[in-house]
Amino acid sequence: MNRTLMIICLLFSNLGGLKAQNPGMVIPLWKNGAPGFEKLRDIPEQAKDYWVKNINNPSITCFFPPKEKANGTSVLICPGGGHRLLVFNSEGIEPAKYLNSLGITVFVLKYRLARDTNSPYKIEIHAREDGERAMRLIRSRAKEWNLDSNRIGMMGFSAGGEVVDMVAFENWKYGNKTKDFINHYSSRPNFIIQIYPGPLFIPDSIPANSPSAFLLAANDDVCCSPSIVRLLNAYRKSKVSVETHIYAQGNHAFNMGYRSKLQSIHSWPQRLADWLKDNGFIN
């Protein structure tokens, strides 16, 4: 009887290991909840149509490519939504699936929203903290997930681009040497992908060892096309590798371009694939 139970337990254990590789696995950034807000971790999120909000237990949702396609490159995606909600479907799941098709492992970040109703959070503190923690978490498990720790990037849409800027340019230090081993890893991305990023936290200058960048927006996007120009100028001053695409039309929030009637916007993901290939991030 004991032997039978043992075999059953082993079978379920193996099934659990297989399940861990399926797309959609959710991993909280902190086991016991975000520091200082542990009591809020069990408050349920709100989701409807295309969005998710009321994020109190920040997490990453994992999307793994087919094993035969996986190339070791990974990307942390930060969806937009004005820090009021997360456009989780079209700026999280859709780009994750596209990058999976290129062999890239993807993690979509649910970060805390400072402008959500009655939110106790601040963008420059808690959204940034979530972005840094997510990068450290991914890097800490790179070996387990067969990732190249020198090819971990960040991708931001709109407000999510502001999270990317905070992590990419404002804090490259390792975490505090605490008992939490994840804090021992660097939060620095090796490259960034900015799709109509928001205007906050764009530095006037960047260090010469900044991550290489792919920048894209529409010229008639009053909110965010200036962000692209500012980032481009900062990169050019520092002579850091950057590729920039500014389309004549498209406005804001065209997501992956799938629903656009403009051919240039509809096909923009191919420009990203070209850049990833030219820079050695995909085969």
C-alpha positions in Angstrom: 0.0 0.0 0.0 2.8 2.4 1.0 4.6 1.6 -2.3 1.5 2.3 -4.3 1.0 5.7 -2.6 4.6 6.5 -3.2 4.3 5.8 -7.0 1.1 7.9 -7.1 2.9 10.8 -5.4 5.8 10.6 -7.8 3.4 10.6 -10.8 1.7 13.8 -9.5 5.0 15.4 -8.8 6.2 14.8 -12.4 2.9 16.1 -13.8 3.4 19.3 -11.7 6.9 19.7 -13.2 5.3 19.5 -16.7 2.6 22.0 -15.8 5.3 24.5 -14.7 6.4 24.8 -18.3 3.0 25.6 -19.7 2.2 29.2 -20.8 0.3 31.2 -18.3 2.0 30.0 -15.1 1.8 32.9 -12.5 4.6 33.5 -10.1 4.2 36.2 -7.3 7.3 38.5 -7.1 7.4 38.0 -3.3 6.3 34.8 -1.6 4.6 36.6 1.2 3.4 39.6 -0.7 5.1 43.0 -1.5 7.2 44.3 1.3 5.1 46.6 3.6 1.9 45.5 1.9 1.8 41.8 2.8 -1.7 42.2 4.2 -3.1 43.2 0.8 -1.8 40.2 -1.1 -5.0 38.2 -1.0 -7.2 41.0 -2.3 -8.5 39.6 -5.7 -7.6 41.4 -8.9 -10.3 42.8 -11.1 -10.4 41.8 -14.8 -12.8 42.6 -17.6 -12.6 42.6 -21.4 -9.0 43.7 -22.2 -7.8 44.9 -18.8 -6.7 43.9 -15.3 -6.5 46.2 -12.3 -6.4 46.2 -8.5 -3.0 44.7 -8.4 -1.9 44.1 -4.8 0.2 40.9 -5.2 2.5 41.8 -8.1 3.5 38.8 -10.3 4.9 37.6 -13.6 2.9 35.4 -16.0 5.2 33.0 -17.9 4.9 32.2 -21.6 7.4 29.5 -22.8 8.1 28.9 -26.5 8.1 25.3 -27.8 11.3 23.6 -26.6 12.5 23.1 -30.2 12.3 26.8 -30.8 13.6 28.2 -27.5 16.8 30.2 -28.0 17.7 31.4 -24.5 16.6 35.0 -25.0 13.9 36.3 -22.6 11.8 39.4 -22.3 9.9 41.0 -19.4 6.8 42.8 -20.8 5.3 45.8 -19.0 1.8 46.5 -20.3 0.5 50.1 -20.4 -2.7 51.5 -19.0 -1.8 54.9 -17.5 -1.0 53.3 -14.2 -4.8 52.9 -13.7 -5.1 49.5 -15.2 -3.1 47.0 -17.3 -3.9 46.4 -20.9 -3.1 42.8 -20.3 -4.5 41.1 -23.4 -3.2 43.2 -26.3 -0.1 44.6 -24.6 0.8 41.5 -22.6 -0.5 38.2 -24.0 -0.4 39.2 -27.7 3.2 40.3 -27.7 4.1 37.3 -25.5 2.7 34.9 -28.1 4.5 36.8 -30.9 7.8 36.7 -29.1 7.2 33.0 -28.3 7.0 32.4 -32.1 10.5 33.7 -32.4 11.8 31.4 -29.7 11.8 33.9 -26.9 10.7 33.1 -23.4 8.3 35.9 -22.1 7.2 37.1 -18.7 4.3 39.6 -18.5 4.5 41.8 -15.4 1.5 42.8 -13.3 2.9 45.8 -11.4 1.2 47.9 -8.8 -0.9 50.7 -10.1 -0.5 54.1 -8.5 -3.5 55.7 -10.2 -5.9 53.0 -9.5 -8.9 53.9 -7.3 -7.8 54.5 -3.7 -4.3 53.2 -4.5 -1.7 53.3 -1.7 1.1 53.0 -4.2 3.5 55.5 -5.9 4.8 55.0 -9.5 8.4 56.0 -8.7 8.6 53.7 -5.7 6.3 50.6 -6.1 6.0 50.2 -9.9 9.8 50.6 -10.1 10.3 48.1 -7.3 8.1 45.6 -9.1 10.0 46.0 -12.3 13.4 45.6 -10.6 12.2 42.6 -8.6 10.8 40.9 -11.7 14.1 41.2 -13.5 16.0 39.8 -10.5 13.5 36.9 -10.2 13.9 36.0 -13.9 17.7 36.2 -13.7 17.7 34.1 -10.5 15.9 31.3 -12.3 17.7 31.6 -15.7 19.4 28.2 -15.3 16.2 26.5 -14.4 14.4 28.0 -17.4 17.4 27.5 -19.8 17.8 31.3 -20.3 20.9 33.2 -21.2 21.3 35.6 -18.3 23.1 38.0 -20.7 20.1 38.2 -23.0 17.3 39.3 -20.7 15.4 42.3 -22.0 12.5 44.5 -21.1 9.6 45.6 -23.3 7.2 48.5 -22.4 4.0 49.8 -23.9 2.9 53.4 -22.9 2.9 53.6 -19.1 4.8 50.3 -19.0 7.6 52.0 -20.9 8.0 54.3 -17.9 8.6 51.3 -15.7 11.2 50.1 -18.2 12.9 53.5 -18.1 13.1 53.5 -14.3 14.6 50.0 -14.3 16.9 50.4 -17.3 18.5 53.8 -16.4 18.0 54.6 -12.8 19.2 51.6 -10.8 21.7 49.0 -11.9 22.9 48.1 -8.5 22.5 44.6 -7.1 19.9 44.2 -4.4 20.7 44.3 -0.8 22.6 41.2 0.5 19.7 39.9 2.5 18.5 36.3 3.2 16.3 36.7 0.1 18.7 35.3 -2.5 16.7 36.9 -5.3 18.1 40.3 -4.1 21.6 39.1 -5.0 20.9 39.4 -8.7 21.1 42.4 -11.0 18.0 44.1 -12.3 19.7 45.6 -15.3 18.1 44.6 -18.7 20.5 43.7 -21.5 18.3 45.4 -24.0 15.0 47.3 -24.1 12.1 47.5 -26.5 10.0 50.7 -26.1 6.6 50.9 -27.9 5.1 54.4 -27.6 6.5 54.8 -24.1 5.1 57.3 -21.6 6.9 60.6 -20.9 7.9 60.0 -17.3 11.4 59.1 -16.2 13.2 59.7 -19.5 16.8 60.8 -18.6 18.4 63.7 -20.4 21.5 61.5 -20.7 22.3 57.8 -20.3 25.5 56.0 -19.3 27.7 54.7 -22.1 27.0 51.1 -21.0 23.2 51.5 -21.2 21.3 48.5 -22.8 20.8 48.6 -26.5 17.3 49.8 -27.6 14.5 49.4 -30.1 12.2 52.4 -30.1 8.9 52.8 -32.0 6.0 55.2 -32.1 3.7 57.1 -34.4 4.4 60.8 -35.2 0.8 61.8 -34.6 0.9 60.4 -31.0 0.9 63.7 -29.1 1.6 62.0 -25.8 4.4 59.7 -26.6 6.2 60.4 -29.9 8.2 63.1 -28.0 9.3 60.4 -25.6 10.9 58.5 -28.5 12.7 61.5 -29.7 14.1 62.3 -26.3 15.3 58.7 -25.8 16.8 58.7 -29.3 18.8 61.8 -28.6 20.0 60.5 -25.3 21.2 57.3 -27.0 22.9 59.2 -29.8 24.8 61.5 -27.4 26.1 58.4 -25.5 26.8 56.5 -28.8 24.8 53.5 -27.5 23.2 51.2 -30.1 19.7 52.2 -30.9 17.1 51.7 -33.7 14.1 54.0 -34.0 11.0 53.8 -36.1 8.6 56.8 -36.2 5.6 56.2 -38.4 3.6 59.1 -39.9 0.3 57.8 -38.6 -1.0 55.4 -36.0 -1.7 57.6 -33.0 -1.4 56.0 -29.6 -2.1 52.5 -28.3 -2.1 50.5 -31.5 -0.7 47.6 -29.6 0.8 44.9 -31.8 -0.8 46.5 -34.9 -3.1 43.6 -35.6 -6.3 45.7 -35.8 -4.8 48.6 -37.6 -5.8 49.4 -41.2 -2.4 51.0 -41.8 0.1 48.6 -43.4 3.1 50.2 -41.7 1.5 49.8 -38.2 0.1 46.3 -39.0 3.5 45.0 -39.9 5.6 46.8 -37.2 6.3 43.6 -35.3 8.4 42.4 -38.3 10.7 45.4 -37.7 11.2 44.2 -34.2 12.0 40.7 -35.4 14.6 42.1 -37.8 16.2 44.0 -35.0 16.3 41.1 -32.7 17.9 39.0 -35.4 20.4 41.6 -36.5 21.6 42.0 -32.8 21.9 38.3 -32.2 19.0 37.9 -29.8 17.3 35.3 -32.0 18.6 32.9 -34.6 
